[in-house]
């Protein structure tokens, strides 16, 4: 039985990976330092802007990879409360003295904000990006 990725397949991947890396604005690997982290967050934000809430977008897999690297760095280096996205959102709303109505534009309606806060609806990529901009945090805290 042949493996799913034989040596010939892997040999063909190396040049494709090198070409892909020359086209990315940041090295796609474990984040090494604050500068690399900022560049990775910038790429993540651009991907979220491009993809929005279209889960079948061709760049969705790249967003998943970049988000993983950002989250990994944050877990190792930045003290972010280990909380579910609705808890983080509620905390930030309290800190900024906001009501559900204040975020209705981001979520489409005040009832959608309520559903997110009550765990009945998930925050999508577009909303995470908008919330990140509003509160000055990484979109990863909402995903």
GICOR-V672958 format. One record per residue. N is the residue number from 1. RES is the residue in one small letter. OMEGA is omega in degrees with one decimal (999 if undefined). Layout:
N&RES&OMEGA, N&RES&OMEGA
//
This chain:
1&x&-178.7, 2&x&177.8, 3&x&-178.3, 4&x&179.5, 5&x&179.0, 6&x&-179.0, 7&x&178.7, 8&x&179.0, 9&x&-179.5, 10&x&177.4, 11&x&179.1, 12&x&-179.3, 13&x&-175.2, 14&x&179.1, 15&x&178.6, 16&x&178.8, 17&x&178.0, 18&x&179.0, 19&x&179.5, 20&x&-178.9, 21&x&177.8, 22&x&-177.8, 23&x&179.3, 24&x&-178.8, 25&x&-178.2, 26&x&178.2, 27&x&-179.5, 28&x&177.3, 29&x&-179.9, 30&x&-177.8, 31&x&-171.6, 32&x&-174.3, 33&x&-177.4, 34&x&-180.0, 35&x&178.0, 36&x&178.6, 37&x&-179.3, 38&x&178.2, 39&x&179.9, 40&x&177.3, 41&x&177.6, 42&x&177.5, 43&x&179.2, 44&x&179.7, 45&x&177.9, 46&x&178.2, 47&x&178.5, 48&x&177.8, 49&x&-178.1, 50&x&-173.2, 51&x&-176.1, 52&x&-179.8, 53&x&179.3, 54&x&-174.8, 55&x&179.0, 56&x&179.3, 57&x&-178.2, 58&x&-179.9, 59&x&-176.8, 60&x&178.3, 61&x&177.4, 62&x&176.4, 63&x&177.8, 64&x&-178.7, 65&x&-178.8, 66&x&178.5, 67&x&177.4, 68&x&-179.5, 69&x&178.9, 70&x&-178.6, 71&x&179.2, 72&x&179.3, 73&x&-179.1, 74&x&178.6, 75&x&-179.1, 76&x&-168.4, 77&x&-174.8, 78&x&-178.7, 79&x&176.0, 80&x&-179.6, 81&x&178.4, 82&x&-175.9, 83&x&176.3, 84&x&-178.5, 85&x&178.8, 86&x&179.4, 87&x&177.9, 88&x&-179.7, 89&x&179.9, 90&x&178.8, 91&x&-178.6, 92&x&176.8, 93&x&179.0, 94&x&-179.5, 95&x&-177.7, 96&x&178.0, 97&x&-178.9, 98&x&173.9, 99&x&178.4, 100&x&-179.8, 101&x&-179.5, 102&x&-179.2, 103&x&-176.8, 104&x&-179.5, 105&x&179.8, 106&x&-174.1, 107&x&179.3, 108&x&177.1, 109&x&177.8, 110&x&179.5, 111&x&176.0, 112&x&176.2, 113&x&179.6, 114&x&179.2, 115&x&177.2, 116&x&-178.0, 117&x&179.5, 118&x&176.7, 119&x&-179.3, 120&x&-178.7, 121&x&178.1, 122&x&175.5, 123&x&179.6, 124&x&-174.4, 125&x&-180.0, 126&x&179.8, 127&x&178.8, 128&x&179.3, 129&x&179.9, 130&x&178.8, 131&x&178.7, 132&x&177.5, 133&x&-179.1, 134&x&-174.0, 135&x&178.5, 136&x&179.0, 137&x&176.9, 138&x&175.7, 139&x&-178.2, 140&x&-179.4, 141&x&-178.9, 142&x&-176.2, 143&x&999
//
